[in-house]
């Protein structure tokens, strides 16, 4: 499938996914795509641990390199991966993959476009589209895709070059944040209550009570004494802001108490931890990677790292066909009769060490087996 026609009518590259405005309509289908997008954006903004977990997953997924089946084009392919423009400010295929994976995790699907320069006959850059305003439907055959972009007025515009679109989605197109808004709303409510309680009890306020002794002269001047005590008390409190300490001296029965000192703030450690455990279990990130100092043994940490490795491998499998499609498109445009594959970096050095130890133990076991077989033959 060709990326561009032989006859060109436009001098500038055409970006079909970029031709969109702010989406304000909630139309069918899909019914709740724009609404979910706004919800998940606010969720990442309001709950820092969710945003940190997604960014950790993106960074831990690691780098990659496209390998051409024809070594003569490998240098050109490397140069393309390093210097291809991405959007308005990005550069390199790694930048495109990071934004693509961020959209995939947050919204459950991600879409991008290979922008072709018709005049030069080459790939001008890559563009990350808005998955909430992009609708995928079946074409003439069950495996043919048609892409449409939802406009601001709710109407749909079918894209004329679906072969330039790259698309990926999680299972059923559901975001990994699905199910978290309910738990997050409770967590935010607890944090809001903590802030309100500290506004009431944490910001210490005083109750100054003046009781006249019952004499006739004291009773008639009680209001003046109370006003004088209030002025002196306010002056002493204001002086403390500038580092001055003034003692409060009063004559008569004056009682000073801290408002709310007999009440204690609620202990929120247990409910907050329970909610965070629910959030992190959905995100599949070990707690120690997010700075949560929960009790964890060395064996438990190792098992959590293994589970995280399998999660990262799953996300790599989703992104790999997209990267391979972009690499094949570049080789096709350059006139090469070749395809490319994706070589991912090792997730961490610990995995490499464990693999090396496993190979060493297998080699030692093989050596012992050969030695025993030789001994049996000699006998």
MARSELO-387737 format. One record per residue (C-alpha): residue number from 0; residue in one letter; x, y negated, z negated. Coordinates in nm, 2 decimals, padded with zeros to 4 digits. Example, Ala and Ser with C-alpha at 12.3 -4.5 7.8 and 13.67 -1.06 7.14 Angstrom:
<tizas>
+-----+--------+--------+--------+--------+
! num ! residu !     xx !     yy !     zz !
+-----+--------+--------+--------+--------+
!   0 !      A !  01.23 !  00.45 ! -00.78 !
!   1 !      S !  01.37 !  00.11 ! -00.71 !
+-----+--------+--------+--------+--------+
</tizas>
This chain:
<tizas>
+-----+--------+--------+--------+--------+
! num ! residu !     xx !     yy !     zz !
+-----+--------+--------+--------+--------+
!   0 !      X !  00.00 !  00.00 !  00.00 !
!   1 !      X !  00.16 ! -00.33 !  00.11 !
!   2 !      X !  00.19 ! -00.62 ! -00.12 !
!   3 !      X !  00.15 ! -00.89 !  00.14 !
!   4 !      X !  00.04 ! -00.92 !  00.50 !
!   5 !      X !  00.27 ! -01.00 !  00.79 !
!   6 !      X !  00.08 ! -01.32 !  00.88 !
!   7 !      X !  00.11 ! -01.58 !  00.60 !
!   8 !      X ! -00.14 ! -01.87 !  00.57 !
!   9 !      X ! -00.01 ! -02.02 !  00.24 !
!  10 !      X !  00.34 ! -02.15 !  00.17 !
!  11 !      X !  00.31 ! -02.13 ! -00.21 !
!  12 !      X !  00.26 ! -01.81 ! -00.41 !
!  13 !      X ! -00.10 ! -01.73 ! -00.49 !
!  14 !      X ! -00.18 ! -01.63 ! -00.85 !
!  15 !      X ! -00.53 ! -01.49 ! -00.87 !
!  16 !      X ! -00.53 ! -01.42 ! -01.24 !
!  17 !      X ! -00.42 ! -01.78 ! -01.31 !
!  18 !      X ! -00.73 ! -01.91 ! -01.14 !
!  19 !      X ! -00.95 ! -01.92 ! -01.46 !
!  20 !      X ! -01.08 ! -02.16 ! -01.71 !
!  21 !      X ! -01.16 ! -02.13 ! -02.07 !
!  22 !      X ! -01.42 ! -01.85 ! -02.12 !
!  23 !      X ! -01.72 ! -01.97 ! -02.31 !
!  24 !      X ! -01.99 ! -01.73 ! -02.18 !
!  25 !      X ! -02.07 ! -01.39 ! -02.34 !
!  26 !      X ! -02.20 ! -01.19 ! -02.05 !
!  27 !      X ! -02.25 ! -00.83 ! -01.97 !
!  28 !      X ! -02.04 ! -00.62 ! -01.90 !
!  29 !      X ! -01.84 ! -00.60 ! -02.11 !
!  30 !      X ! -02.07 ! -00.76 ! -02.37 !
!  31 !      X ! -01.83 ! -00.85 ! -02.65 !
!  32 !      X ! -01.49 ! -00.89 ! -02.48 !
!  33 !      X ! -01.45 ! -01.27 ! -02.53 !
!  34 !      X ! -01.60 ! -01.25 ! -02.88 !
!  35 !      X ! -01.36 ! -00.97 ! -02.98 !
!  36 !      X ! -01.06 ! -01.16 ! -02.83 !
!  37 !      X ! -01.14 ! -01.46 ! -03.05 !
!  38 !      X ! -01.20 ! -01.24 ! -03.35 !
!  39 !      X ! -00.87 ! -01.05 ! -03.31 !
!  40 !      X ! -00.68 ! -01.38 ! -03.26 !
!  41 !      X ! -00.83 ! -01.52 ! -03.58 !
!  42 !      X ! -00.75 ! -01.20 ! -03.76 !
!  43 !      X ! -00.38 ! -01.21 ! -03.68 !
!  44 !      X ! -00.38 ! -01.58 ! -03.77 !
!  45 !      X ! -00.56 ! -01.53 ! -04.11 !
!  46 !      X ! -00.38 ! -01.20 ! -04.23 !
!  47 !      X !  00.00 ! -01.23 ! -04.19 !
!  48 !      X !  00.06 ! -00.86 ! -04.25 !
!  49 !      X ! -00.14 ! -00.77 ! -03.94 !
!  50 !      X !  00.06 ! -01.01 ! -03.72 !
!  51 !      X !  00.39 ! -00.90 ! -03.87 !
!  52 !      X !  00.30 ! -00.53 ! -03.81 !
!  53 !      X !  00.22 ! -00.59 ! -03.44 !
!  54 !      X !  00.54 ! -00.79 ! -03.39 !
!  55 !      X !  00.74 ! -00.51 ! -03.56 !
!  56 !      X !  00.59 ! -00.26 ! -03.32 !
!  57 !      X !  00.68 ! -00.47 ! -03.02 !
!  58 !      X !  01.04 ! -00.51 ! -03.14 !
!  59 !      X !  01.08 ! -00.15 ! -03.24 !
!  60 !      X !  00.96 ! -00.02 ! -02.91 !
!  61 !      X !  01.30 ! -00.13 ! -02.78 !
!  62 !      X !  01.45 ! -00.23 ! -02.45 !
!  63 !      X !  01.46 ! -00.04 ! -02.12 !
!  64 !      X !  01.63 ! -00.03 ! -01.79 !
!  65 !      X !  01.49 !  00.05 ! -01.45 !
!  66 !      X !  01.69 !  00.32 ! -01.26 !
!  67 !      X !  01.67 !  00.33 ! -00.88 !
!  68 !      X !  01.67 !  00.66 ! -00.70 !
!  69 !      X !  01.90 !  00.51 ! -00.45 !
!  70 !      X !  02.22 !  00.38 ! -00.62 !
!  71 !      X !  02.27 !  00.12 ! -00.34 !
!  72 !      X !  01.98 ! -00.09 ! -00.47 !
!  73 !      X !  02.06 ! -00.05 ! -00.84 !
!  74 !      X !  02.25 ! -00.39 ! -00.86 !
!  75 !      X !  01.96 ! -00.57 ! -00.69 !
!  76 !      X !  01.71 ! -00.41 ! -00.92 !
!  77 !      X !  01.91 ! -00.50 ! -01.23 !
!  78 !      X !  01.93 ! -00.86 ! -01.11 !
!  79 !      X !  01.56 ! -00.87 ! -01.05 !
!  80 !      X !  01.48 ! -00.73 ! -01.40 !
!  81 !      X !  01.70 ! -00.99 ! -01.57 !
!  82 !      X !  01.60 ! -01.30 ! -01.37 !
!  83 !      X !  01.23 ! -01.25 ! -01.26 !
!  84 !      X !  01.02 ! -01.55 ! -01.37 !
!  85 !      X !  00.74 ! -01.46 ! -01.61 !
!  86 !      X !  00.45 ! -01.71 ! -01.65 !
!  87 !      X !  00.55 ! -02.07 ! -01.71 !
!  88 !      X !  00.84 ! -02.03 ! -01.95 !
!  89 !      X !  00.95 ! -01.66 ! -01.96 !
!  90 !      X !  01.23 ! -01.49 ! -01.77 !
!  91 !      X !  01.31 ! -01.11 ! -01.73 !
!  92 !      X !  01.11 ! -00.80 ! -01.71 !
!  93 !      X !  01.16 ! -00.75 ! -02.09 !
!  94 !      X !  00.97 ! -01.07 ! -02.16 !
!  95 !      X !  00.68 ! -00.95 ! -01.94 !
!  96 !      X !  00.68 ! -00.61 ! -02.12 !
!  97 !      X !  00.67 ! -00.78 ! -02.47 !
!  98 !      X !  00.37 ! -01.00 ! -02.38 !
!  99 !      X !  00.20 ! -00.71 ! -02.20 !
! 100 !      X !  00.24 ! -00.48 ! -02.51 !
! 101 !      X !  00.12 ! -00.76 ! -02.74 !
! 102 !      X ! -00.20 ! -00.79 ! -02.54 !
! 103 !      X ! -00.23 ! -00.41 ! -02.52 !
! 104 !      X ! -00.21 ! -00.37 ! -02.90 !
! 105 !      X ! -00.42 ! -00.67 ! -02.99 !
! 106 !      X ! -00.71 ! -00.64 ! -02.74 !
! 107 !      X ! -00.69 ! -00.27 ! -02.64 !
! 108 !      X ! -00.60 ! -00.35 ! -02.28 !
! 109 !      X ! -00.35 ! -00.56 ! -02.09 !
! 110 !      X ! -00.34 ! -00.69 ! -01.73 !
! 111 !      X ! -00.06 ! -00.85 ! -01.53 !
! 112 !      X !  00.00 ! -00.97 ! -01.17 !
! 113 !      X !  00.29 ! -00.93 ! -00.93 !
! 114 !      X !  00.30 ! -01.28 ! -00.77 !
! 115 !      X !  00.42 ! -01.26 ! -00.41 !
! 116 !      X !  00.58 ! -01.55 ! -00.22 !
! 117 !      X !  00.43 ! -01.53 !  00.13 !
! 118 !      X !  00.69 ! -01.76 !  00.29 !
! 119 !      X !  01.00 ! -01.58 !  00.16 !
! 120 !      X !  00.85 ! -01.24 !  00.16 !
! 121 !      X !  00.96 ! -01.15 ! -00.19 !
! 122 !      X !  00.83 ! -01.13 ! -00.54 !
! 123 !      X !  00.81 ! -01.48 ! -00.68 !
! 124 !      X !  00.74 ! -01.37 ! -01.04 !
! 125 !      X !  00.51 ! -01.19 ! -01.29 !
! 126 !      X !  00.20 ! -01.33 ! -01.46 !
! 127 !      X !  00.04 ! -01.20 ! -01.78 !
! 128 !      X ! -00.34 ! -01.23 ! -01.73 !
! 129 !      X ! -00.63 ! -01.25 ! -01.98 !
! 130 !      X ! -00.76 ! -00.90 ! -02.04 !
! 131 !      X ! -01.09 ! -01.04 ! -02.19 !
! 132 !      X ! -01.19 ! -01.21 ! -01.87 !
! 133 !      X ! -01.08 ! -00.93 ! -01.64 !
! 134 !      X ! -01.32 ! -00.65 ! -01.56 !
! 135 !      X ! -01.21 ! -00.32 ! -01.41 !
! 136 !      X ! -01.46 ! -00.11 ! -01.21 !
! 137 !      X ! -01.44 !  00.19 ! -00.97 !
! 138 !      X ! -01.39 !  00.13 ! -00.60 !
! 139 !      X ! -01.48 !  00.35 ! -00.31 !
! 140 !      X ! -01.32 !  00.65 ! -00.47 !
! 141 !      X ! -01.32 !  00.75 ! -00.84 !
! 142 !      X ! -00.95 !  00.66 ! -00.87 !
! 143 !      X ! -00.96 !  00.33 ! -00.69 !
! 144 !      X ! -00.98 !  00.03 ! -00.91 !
! 145 !      X ! -01.15 ! -00.30 ! -00.84 !
! 146 !      X ! -01.06 ! -00.61 ! -01.05 !
! 147 !      X ! -01.29 ! -00.91 ! -01.11 !
! 148 !      X ! -01.23 ! -01.22 ! -01.32 !
! 149 !      X ! -01.51 ! -01.37 ! -01.52 !
! 150 !      X ! -01.55 ! -01.75 ! -01.46 !
! 151 !      X ! -01.66 ! -02.01 ! -01.72 !
! 152 !      X ! -02.02 ! -02.00 ! -01.59 !
! 153 !      X ! -02.05 ! -01.62 ! -01.63 !
! 154 !      X ! -02.02 ! -01.53 ! -01.26 !
! 155 !      X ! -01.76 ! -01.27 ! -01.15 !
! 156 !      X ! -01.50 ! -01.32 ! -00.88 !
! 157 !      X ! -01.35 ! -01.01 ! -00.72 !
! 158 !      X ! -00.98 ! -01.02 ! -00.67 !
! 159 !      X ! -00.87 ! -00.98 ! -00.31 !
! 160 !      X ! -00.54 ! -00.81 ! -00.38 !
! 161 !      X ! -00.59 ! -00.53 ! -00.64 !
! 162 !      X ! -00.26 ! -00.37 ! -00.53 !
! 163 !      X ! -00.08 ! -00.66 ! -00.70 !
! 164 !      X ! -00.25 ! -00.60 ! -01.04 !
! 165 !      X ! -00.10 ! -00.39 ! -01.31 !
! 166 !      X ! -00.32 ! -00.27 ! -01.59 !
! 167 !      X ! -00.31 ! -00.05 ! -01.90 !
! 168 !      X ! -00.54 !  00.03 ! -02.19 !
! 169 !      X ! -00.54 !  00.23 ! -02.51 !
! 170 !      X ! -00.79 !  00.51 ! -02.56 !
! 171 !      X ! -01.13 !  00.39 ! -02.45 !
! 172 !      X ! -00.99 !  00.04 ! -02.44 !
! 173 !      X ! -01.02 ! -00.01 ! -02.81 !
! 174 !      X ! -00.77 ! -00.23 ! -03.00 !
! 175 !      X ! -00.57 ! -00.10 ! -03.29 !
! 176 !      X ! -00.73 ! -00.38 ! -03.49 !
! 177 !      X ! -01.07 ! -00.23 ! -03.45 !
! 178 !      X ! -01.22 ! -00.16 ! -03.79 !
! 179 !      X ! -00.99 ! -00.41 ! -03.97 !
! 180 !      X ! -01.22 ! -00.72 ! -03.97 !
! 181 !      X ! -01.44 ! -00.58 ! -04.25 !
! 182 !      X ! -01.15 ! -00.49 ! -04.48 !
! 183 !      X ! -00.97 ! -00.82 ! -04.39 !
! 184 !      X ! -01.28 ! -01.03 ! -04.48 !
! 185 !      X ! -01.28 ! -00.87 ! -04.83 !
! 186 !      X ! -00.91 ! -00.93 ! -04.86 !
! 187 !      X ! -00.94 ! -01.30 ! -04.76 !
! 188 !      X ! -01.23 ! -01.34 ! -05.00 !
! 189 !      X ! -01.01 ! -01.21 ! -05.29 !
! 190 !      X ! -00.74 ! -01.45 ! -05.19 !
! 191 !      X ! -00.99 ! -01.74 ! -05.17 !
! 192 !      X ! -01.11 ! -01.66 ! -05.52 !
! 193 !      X ! -00.75 ! -01.64 ! -05.65 !
! 194 !      X ! -00.70 ! -01.99 ! -05.51 !
! 195 !      X ! -01.02 ! -02.12 ! -05.66 !
! 196 !      X ! -00.93 ! -01.97 ! -06.00 !
! 197 !      X ! -00.59 ! -02.13 ! -06.00 !
! 198 !      X ! -00.75 ! -02.46 ! -05.91 !
! 199 !      X ! -00.97 ! -02.43 ! -06.22 !
! 200 !      X ! -00.74 ! -02.26 ! -06.47 !
! 201 !      X ! -00.39 ! -02.28 ! -06.32 !
! 202 !      X ! -00.41 ! -02.66 ! -06.29 !
! 203 !      X ! -00.42 ! -02.73 ! -06.66 !
! 204 !      X ! -00.68 ! -02.98 ! -06.78 !
! 205 !      X ! -00.73 ! -03.11 ! -07.13 !
! 206 !      X ! -01.03 ! -03.19 ! -07.34 !
! 207 !      X ! -00.96 ! -03.48 ! -07.59 !
! 208 !      X ! -01.22 ! -03.51 ! -07.85 !
! 209 !      X ! -01.24 ! -03.79 ! -08.10 !
! 210 !      X ! -01.45 ! -03.75 ! -08.41 !
! 211 !      X ! -01.53 ! -04.06 ! -08.62 !
! 212 !      X ! -01.49 ! -04.01 ! -09.00 !
! 213 !      X ! -01.85 ! -04.12 ! -09.07 !
! 214 !      X ! -01.77 ! -04.47 ! -09.20 !
! 215 !      X ! -01.98 ! -04.77 ! -09.09 !
! 216 !      X ! -01.68 ! -04.95 ! -08.94 !
! 217 !      X ! -01.55 ! -04.64 ! -08.77 !
! 218 !      X ! -01.89 ! -04.56 ! -08.62 !
! 219 !      X ! -01.93 ! -04.91 ! -08.48 !
! 220 !      X ! -01.59 ! -04.91 ! -08.31 !
! 221 !      X ! -01.60 ! -04.54 ! -08.20 !
! 222 !      X ! -01.65 ! -04.64 ! -07.83 !
! 223 !      X ! -01.35 ! -04.88 ! -07.84 !
! 224 !      X ! -01.13 ! -04.61 ! -08.01 !
! 225 !      X ! -01.24 ! -04.35 ! -07.75 !
! 226 !      X ! -01.16 ! -04.59 ! -07.46 !
! 227 !      X ! -00.82 ! -04.67 ! -07.61 !
! 228 !      X ! -00.74 ! -04.30 ! -07.66 !
! 229 !      X ! -00.84 ! -04.23 ! -07.29 !
! 230 !      X ! -00.61 ! -04.51 ! -07.17 !
! 231 !      X ! -00.31 ! -04.40 ! -07.37 !
! 232 !      X ! -00.37 ! -04.04 ! -07.27 !
! 233 !      X ! -00.39 ! -04.12 ! -06.90 !
! 234 !      X ! -00.08 ! -04.34 ! -06.93 !
! 235 !      X !  00.11 ! -04.05 ! -07.09 !
! 236 !      X !  00.00 ! -03.80 ! -06.83 !
! 237 !      X !  00.09 ! -04.04 ! -06.54 !
! 238 !      X !  00.43 ! -04.11 ! -06.69 !
! 239 !      X !  00.51 ! -03.73 ! -06.68 !
! 240 !      X !  00.49 ! -03.74 ! -06.30 !
! 241 !      X !  00.79 ! -03.97 ! -06.29 !
! 242 !      X !  01.00 ! -03.78 ! -06.54 !
! 243 !      X !  00.90 ! -03.99 ! -06.85 !
! 244 !      X !  00.79 ! -03.82 ! -07.16 !
! 245 !      X !  00.56 ! -04.01 ! -07.39 !
! 246 !      X !  00.42 ! -03.88 ! -07.72 !
! 247 !      X !  00.05 ! -03.93 ! -07.79 !
! 248 !      X ! -00.01 ! -04.07 ! -08.14 !
! 249 !      X ! -00.37 ! -04.12 ! -08.27 !
! 250 !      X ! -00.52 ! -04.20 ! -08.60 !
! 251 !      X ! -00.82 ! -04.01 ! -08.71 !
! 252 !      X ! -00.97 ! -03.67 ! -08.63 !
! 253 !      X ! -00.85 ! -03.62 ! -08.27 !
! 254 !      X ! -00.87 ! -03.26 ! -08.12 !
! 255 !      X ! -00.69 ! -03.17 ! -07.80 !
! 256 !      X ! -00.76 ! -02.84 ! -07.62 !
! 257 !      X ! -00.67 ! -02.69 ! -07.28 !
! 258 !      X ! -00.99 ! -02.62 ! -07.08 !
! 259 !      X ! -01.02 ! -02.25 ! -07.00 !
! 260 !      X ! -00.72 ! -02.14 ! -07.20 !
! 261 !      X ! -00.93 ! -01.87 ! -07.37 !
! 262 !      X ! -01.00 ! -01.71 ! -07.03 !
! 263 !      X ! -00.76 ! -01.50 ! -06.83 !
! 264 !      X ! -00.73 ! -01.47 ! -06.45 !
! 265 !      X ! -00.85 ! -01.14 ! -06.30 !
! 266 !      X ! -00.58 ! -00.88 ! -06.22 !
! 267 !      X ! -00.61 ! -00.84 ! -05.84 !
! 268 !      X ! -00.32 ! -00.60 ! -05.78 !
! 269 !      X ! -00.53 ! -00.29 ! -05.76 !
! 270 !      X ! -00.80 ! -00.41 ! -05.51 !
! 271 !      X ! -00.54 ! -00.60 ! -05.30 !
! 272 !      X ! -00.32 ! -00.30 ! -05.27 !
! 273 !      X ! -00.61 ! -00.07 ! -05.18 !
! 274 !      X ! -00.71 ! -00.30 ! -04.90 !
! 275 !      X ! -00.35 ! -00.34 ! -04.77 !
! 276 !      X ! -00.32 !  00.04 ! -04.77 !
! 277 !      X ! -00.63 !  00.06 ! -04.54 !
! 278 !      X ! -00.49 ! -00.20 ! -04.31 !
! 279 !      X ! -00.14 ! -00.05 ! -04.29 !
! 280 !      X ! -00.27 !  00.30 ! -04.24 !
! 281 !      X ! -00.45 !  00.17 ! -03.92 !
! 282 !      X ! -00.14 !  00.00 ! -03.80 !
! 283 !      X !  00.09 !  00.30 ! -03.86 !
! 284 !      X !  00.38 !  00.09 ! -04.00 !
! 285 !      X !  00.57 !  00.21 ! -04.31 !
! 286 !      X !  00.51 ! -00.04 ! -04.59 !
! 287 !      X !  00.88 ! -00.10 ! -04.66 !
! 288 !      X !  00.92 ! -00.24 ! -04.31 !
! 289 !      X !  00.67 ! -00.51 ! -04.40 !
! 290 !      X !  00.84 ! -00.60 ! -04.73 !
! 291 !      X !  00.60 ! -00.42 ! -04.95 !
! 292 !      X !  00.79 ! -00.27 ! -05.24 !
! 293 !      X !  00.56 !  00.03 ! -05.31 !
! 294 !      X !  00.70 !  00.35 ! -05.46 !
! 295 !      X !  00.85 !  00.57 ! -05.19 !
! 296 !      X !  01.10 !  00.85 ! -05.21 !
! 297 !      X !  01.38 !  00.91 ! -04.96 !
! 298 !      X !  01.20 !  01.21 ! -04.81 !
! 299 !      X !  00.87 !  01.01 ! -04.78 !
! 300 !      X !  01.05 !  00.72 ! -04.60 !
! 301 !      X !  01.21 !  00.97 ! -04.36 !
! 302 !      X !  00.87 !  01.12 ! -04.28 !
! 303 !      X !  00.72 !  00.78 ! -04.23 !
! 304 !      X !  01.00 !  00.69 ! -03.99 !
! 305 !      X !  00.93 !  01.01 ! -03.79 !
! 306 !      X !  00.56 !  00.92 ! -03.77 !
! 307 !      X !  00.65 !  00.56 ! -03.65 !
! 308 !      X !  00.88 !  00.71 ! -03.39 !
! 309 !      X !  00.60 !  00.92 ! -03.24 !
! 310 !      X !  00.37 !  00.60 ! -03.24 !
! 311 !      X !  00.64 !  00.41 ! -03.05 !
! 312 !      X !  00.68 !  00.69 ! -02.80 !
! 313 !      X !  00.31 !  00.68 ! -02.74 !
! 314 !      X !  00.32 !  00.30 ! -02.66 !
! 315 !      X !  00.62 !  00.36 ! -02.43 !
! 316 !      X !  00.42 !  00.62 ! -02.24 !
! 317 !      X !  00.15 !  00.36 ! -02.18 !
! 318 !      X !  00.39 !  00.08 ! -02.06 !
! 319 !      X !  00.62 !  00.31 ! -01.85 !
! 320 !      X !  00.38 !  00.34 ! -01.55 !
! 321 !      X !  00.34 ! -00.04 ! -01.54 !
! 322 !      X !  00.71 ! -00.10 ! -01.54 !
! 323 !      X !  00.77 !  00.17 ! -01.28 !
! 324 !      X !  00.50 !  00.01 ! -01.06 !
! 325 !      X !  00.67 ! -00.33 ! -01.08 !
! 326 !      X !  01.01 ! -00.17 ! -00.99 !
! 327 !      X !  00.86 !  00.02 ! -00.70 !
! 328 !      X !  00.70 ! -00.30 ! -00.57 !
! 329 !      X !  01.04 ! -00.48 ! -00.58 !
! 330 !      X !  01.21 ! -00.19 ! -00.39 !
! 331 !      X !  00.93 ! -00.19 ! -00.14 !
! 332 !      X !  00.96 ! -00.56 ! -00.07 !
! 333 !      X !  01.34 ! -00.53 ! -00.03 !
! 334 !      X !  01.29 ! -00.26 !  00.23 !
! 335 !      X !  01.43 !  00.02 !  00.03 !
! 336 !      X !  01.30 !  00.37 !  00.07 !
! 337 !      X !  01.34 !  00.45 ! -00.30 !
! 338 !      X !  01.15 !  00.47 ! -00.63 !
! 339 !      X !  01.25 !  00.38 ! -00.98 !
! 340 !      X !  01.23 !  00.54 ! -01.32 !
! 341 !      X !  01.23 !  00.39 ! -01.67 !
! 342 !      X !  01.51 !  00.46 ! -01.91 !
! 343 !      X !  01.43 !  00.35 ! -02.26 !
! 344 !      X !  01.69 !  00.27 ! -02.53 !
! 345 !      X !  01.72 !  00.48 ! -02.84 !
! 346 !      X !  01.48 !  00.37 ! -03.10 !
! 347 !      X !  01.75 !  00.36 ! -03.37 !
! 348 !      X !  02.09 !  00.51 ! -03.45 !
! 349 !      X !  01.94 !  00.74 ! -03.71 !
! 350 !      X !  01.76 !  00.94 ! -03.44 !
! 351 !      X !  02.08 !  00.96 ! -03.24 !
! 352 !      X !  02.27 !  01.09 ! -03.55 !
! 353 !      X !  02.00 !  01.35 ! -03.62 !
! 354 !      X !  02.01 !  01.47 ! -03.26 !
! 355 !      X !  02.39 !  01.50 ! -03.28 !
! 356 !      X !  02.37 !  01.69 ! -03.60 !
! 357 !      X !  02.11 !  01.92 ! -03.45 !
! 358 !      X !  02.34 !  01.99 ! -03.14 !
! 359 !      X !  02.63 !  02.05 ! -03.37 !
! 360 !      X !  02.44 !  02.31 ! -03.58 !
! 361 !      X !  02.31 !  02.48 ! -03.27 !
! 362 !      X !  02.66 !  02.50 ! -03.13 !
! 363 !      X !  02.79 !  02.65 ! -03.46 !
! 364 !      X !  02.51 !  02.90 ! -03.47 !
! 365 !      X !  02.59 !  03.00 ! -03.11 !
! 366 !      X !  02.96 !  03.04 ! -03.19 !
! 367 !      X !  02.87 !  03.27 ! -03.49 !
! 368 !      X !  02.64 !  03.48 ! -03.27 !
! 369 !      X !  02.91 !  03.52 ! -03.01 !
! 370 !      X !  03.17 !  03.61 ! -03.27 !
! 371 !      X !  02.94 !  03.87 ! -03.42 !
! 372 !      X !  02.87 !  04.02 ! -03.07 !
! 373 !      X !  03.24 !  04.04 ! -03.00 !
! 374 !      X !  03.30 !  04.21 ! -03.34 !
! 375 !      X !  03.03 !  04.47 ! -03.27 !
! 376 !      X !  03.19 !  04.55 ! -02.93 !
! 377 !      X !  03.53 !  04.60 ! -03.08 !
! 378 !      X !  03.39 !  04.84 ! -03.34 !
+-----+--------+--------+--------+--------+
</tizas>
